[in-house]
Amino acid sequence: MDNQLAFSIDNFDGSAELHRPHDGTRSAMFVPVPHGGKTMGLIQLHAQRAASFDEGALEVAQTLAVQAGMALANARRIQEE
């Protein structure tokens, strides 16, 4: 995930190409944790209901991911000292 683009899947039902993260998942959102132009991790949110994640949820998750990226970078910096 080097492109650092968040995306969601509205419904896993009826798609032979998409594999559910686990049983019961109907929709999911995937948000990279960026820092310094690299992806440090990935936040995954799963729901049992189809189309559970709207633009507002995506924006909140992206904001949290940016904060998490800064926190991870700071923790790494402290460990290296």
C-alpha positions, 0 to 999 in steps of 0.5 A, a space after each residue: 500500500 505505498 499509494 497511501 489511499 484509503 478505501 472502503 468496500 461497501 459489500 463483500 456479498 456477491 463478489 468472487 474477487 473479494 475475500 472477507 477479512 472474517 466471517 460475517 463481514 459485509 463491508 470494510 474500510 482500509 486506511 493506511 497509517 502514513 508518515 514521512 511519505 511511507 506507510 507505517 501500518 494499516 487501520 482496518 475497520 469491519 462491519 456486519 452491515 453493508 455500506 457501513 462506512 460513509 465519507 465522514 467515517 473515512 475522514 475521521 479514520 484518515 485523521 486518526 491514521 495521521 495521528 497514529 503515524 506521528 505517534 509511531 514515528 515519535 516512539 521509534 525516535 525515542 527507542 533509538 535514543 
